[in-house]
Amino acid sequence: MKTVIFIPSRLASTRLPNKPLEDIAGLPMIVRVLECAKKANLGEVFVATPDKEIDLVVKKAGGNSVLTQYDHVSGTDRIMEGLKKIDPDREFEKVINLQGDIPLIPPDYIKITANLLDDKKVDIGTLITPLDNDRIANPNKVKVVTGHNKNDIIGRAIYFSRSPVPANEGDYYEHIGIYAYKRDVIERFCKKPQTILEKREKLEQLRALEIGMNIYASIVNEALVGVDTYEDLEIIRRKFI
């Protein structure tokens, strides 16, 4: 199946404004993410953004960018507008949504996510990683309840939350900000309005679960630093020294 990778990005982050343009070892963060996406060698890569500043930075770095409206309620909705603009004939069958705040995501992780869609029962593929006990209470770390059996690598996602779930003793998993959608799935997703739990948790993937889509998650061992705060940004910068 022909694949396209989209990176939704905007300047109006509430926790770290202008973070896509923050410098990481001489390059803006959005360009660092773009480099990771290109190294996956899955197909064309586009940044979808409402901001001309991001658009110009991406194009200056030799990347593809498409300008979108400001008022999208999620990154996936933003991607859908970009997808319609660059692919009106619907040639792309797999659509990867790579969040623009994971500047050190291994290209292999992007491939693993895309490959989940080869299973007919999978509507959306994503990644999770074991979560350390000292980060379970952090609302910036999205927890995932899954249907993994012992020794399984892939399981169905049952719920996502900013709160520590499930209750009682056992393993916890953190969500990594990447999704793979089949083309008809992302189109169905974006035709639906925001759902109650999506609004409450501020997690767009809950819309998919609430409308009956199957999300399957593959476990990867390496925890990644997503840039939600200035402290996260400093951690990333130190990794490039």
VENHUFEN-V374907 format. One record per residue. N is the residue number from 0. RES is the residue in one letter. PSI is psi in degrees with one decimal (* if undefined). BURIAL is 1 if it has 9 or more other ideal C-beta (glycine too) atoms within 8 Angstrom, else 0. Layout:
n->[N	N]
res->[RES	RES]
psi->[PSI	PSI]
burial->[BURIAL	BURIAL]
This chain:
n->[0	1	2	3	4	5	6	7	8	9	10	11	12	13	14	15	16	17	18	19	20	21	22	23	24	25	26	27	28	29	30	31	32	33	34	35	36	37	38	39	40	41	42	43	44	45	46	47	48	49	50	51	52	53	54	55	56	57	58	59	60	61	62	63	64	65	66	67	68	69	70	71	72	73	74	75	76	77	78	79	80	81	82	83	84	85	86	87	88	89	90	91	92	93	94	95	96	97	98	99	100	101	102	103	104	105	106	107	108	109	110	111	112	113	114	115	116	117	118	119	120	121	122	123	124	125	126	127	128	129	130	131	132	133	134	135	136	137	138	139	140	141	142	143	144	145	146	147	148	149	150	151	152	153	154	155	156	157	158	159	160	161	162	163	164	165	166	167	168	169	170	171	172	173	174	175	176	177	178	179	180	181	182	183	184	185	186	187	188	189	190	191	192	193	194	195	196	197	198	199	200	201	202	203	204	205	206	207	208	209	210	211	212	213	214	215	216	217	218	219	220	221	222	223	224	225	226	227	228	229	230	231	232	233	234	235	236	237	238	239	240]
res->[M	K	T	V	I	F	I	P	S	R	L	A	S	T	R	L	P	N	K	P	L	E	D	I	A	G	L	P	M	I	V	R	V	L	E	C	A	K	K	A	N	L	G	E	V	F	V	A	T	P	D	K	E	I	D	L	V	V	K	K	A	G	G	N	S	V	L	T	Q	Y	D	H	V	S	G	T	D	R	I	M	E	G	L	K	K	I	D	P	D	R	E	F	E	K	V	I	N	L	Q	G	D	I	P	L	I	P	P	D	Y	I	K	I	T	A	N	L	L	D	D	K	K	V	D	I	G	T	L	I	T	P	L	D	N	D	R	I	A	N	P	N	K	V	K	V	V	T	G	H	N	K	N	D	I	I	G	R	A	I	Y	F	S	R	S	P	V	P	A	N	E	G	D	Y	Y	E	H	I	G	I	Y	A	Y	K	R	D	V	I	E	R	F	C	K	K	P	Q	T	I	L	E	K	R	E	K	L	E	Q	L	R	A	L	E	I	G	M	N	I	Y	A	S	I	V	N	E	A	L	V	G	V	D	T	Y	E	D	L	E	I	I	R	R	K	F	I]
psi->[135.6	134.0	143.5	142.5	128.1	139.6	102.7	136.7	139.6	156.3	-24.6	54.4	135.0	-33.1	-31.2	82.3	143.5	20.1	-28.6	-23.9	-0.7	137.7	131.7	102.4	46.4	-3.7	145.4	149.2	-39.7	-32.5	-36.0	-43.4	-40.9	-41.4	-42.8	-42.9	-41.5	-36.4	-17.6	-21.2	42.7	-19.2	-162.9	151.3	132.3	142.9	131.5	117.9	148.8	-4.1	124.7	-30.4	-43.4	-44.1	-45.9	-41.2	-44.1	-46.0	-35.1	-31.8	3.0	13.6	172.4	137.4	145.3	130.1	138.0	173.9	162.8	-27.5	26.4	142.6	-12.5	165.4	-35.3	-39.3	-36.7	-42.5	-40.3	-40.7	-44.5	-39.7	-42.4	-35.0	-41.1	-12.6	62.2	-21.4	2.5	45.6	-30.5	127.9	-25.9	132.5	119.4	128.5	105.1	116.0	143.9	13.9	27.0	75.5	-3.8	26.6	126.9	137.2	-32.3	-31.1	-36.5	-39.9	-43.0	-42.9	-46.1	-38.3	-21.5	-27.9	-7.9	-15.8	125.4	-30.1	-8.9	119.5	-43.9	135.2	148.4	-176.9	148.8	160.7	148.6	140.2	127.7	149.0	-33.5	-4.2	1.6	-38.0	-7.8	116.3	-16.0	-14.3	110.3	122.6	149.0	129.2	125.2	167.0	33.3	134.2	164.3	134.1	-1.0	146.1	-30.5	135.8	164.0	132.8	128.8	-35.4	153.0	140.8	154.1	-12.0	160.8	108.0	149.9	173.0	166.9	-178.0	149.3	179.5	148.8	148.0	141.1	139.6	137.5	134.8	70.1	140.7	147.6	125.5	138.7	148.7	-45.9	-26.4	-47.1	-32.3	-42.1	-41.2	-46.9	-11.6	-14.8	143.3	166.2	143.8	170.1	-50.1	-33.7	-44.9	-40.1	-45.1	-14.8	47.5	112.6	-27.5	-19.4	-24.5	-43.5	-44.3	-40.0	-26.0	10.4	16.2	151.5	118.0	125.6	139.7	137.3	135.8	129.6	149.3	-28.5	117.5	139.4	151.2	111.0	138.5	98.1	-26.5	170.7	-32.4	-40.8	-42.0	-41.7	-35.4	-45.3	-45.2	-38.1	-26.9	-17.1	-2.8	*]
burial->[0	0	1	1	1	1	1	1	1	1	1	0	1	0	0	1	0	0	1	1	1	1	0	1	0	0	1	1	1	1	1	1	1	1	1	1	1	1	0	1	0	1	0	0	1	1	1	1	1	1	1	0	0	1	1	0	1	1	1	0	1	0	1	1	1	1	0	1	0	0	0	1	0	1	1	1	1	1	1	1	1	1	1	0	0	1	1	0	0	0	0	1	0	1	1	1	1	1	1	1	1	1	1	1	1	0	1	0	1	1	1	1	1	1	0	1	1	0	0	0	0	1	1	1	1	1	1	1	1	1	1	0	0	0	1	1	0	0	0	1	1	1	1	1	1	1	0	0	0	0	0	0	0	1	1	1	1	0	1	1	1	1	0	0	0	0	0	0	0	0	0	1	1	1	1	1	0	1	1	1	1	1	1	0	1	1	1	1	1	1	0	0	0	0	1	0	1	1	0	0	1	0	1	1	1	1	1	1	1	1	1	0	1	0	1	1	1	1	1	1	0	0	0	1	1	1	1	0	1	0	0	1	1	0	1	1	1	0	0	0	0]
